[in-house]
Amino acid sequence: MFFIFSILIQRYVALKIQKSAPQFAQAALHEIEILSAIADGDASNSKYVIRLVDHFKHAGPNGQHLCMVLEFLGDSLLRLIKY
């Protein structure tokens, strides 16, 4: 997970880059489908589920990676527990 500023939507987002292996790509596709279905069924976000802002594919030296742009919610639980 990476914390980035999107110049397209003018806000901070989380960028998740999935490994290129087929099983990870398939899991990422399922995650995209589920998050999209949740967002479509809960337009007002009354269930407070993380929002998928966008997704895309990136071709790198180790293969093609599925990337998900998600709303940024804050620090990870691991970081909060450590400090």
Secondary structure, DSSP 8 states (H G I E B T S, - for coil): -EEEEETTTTEEEEEEE--SSHHHHHHHHHHHHHHHHHHHH-TT-TT----EEEEEEEEETTEEEEEEEEE---S-HHHHHH-
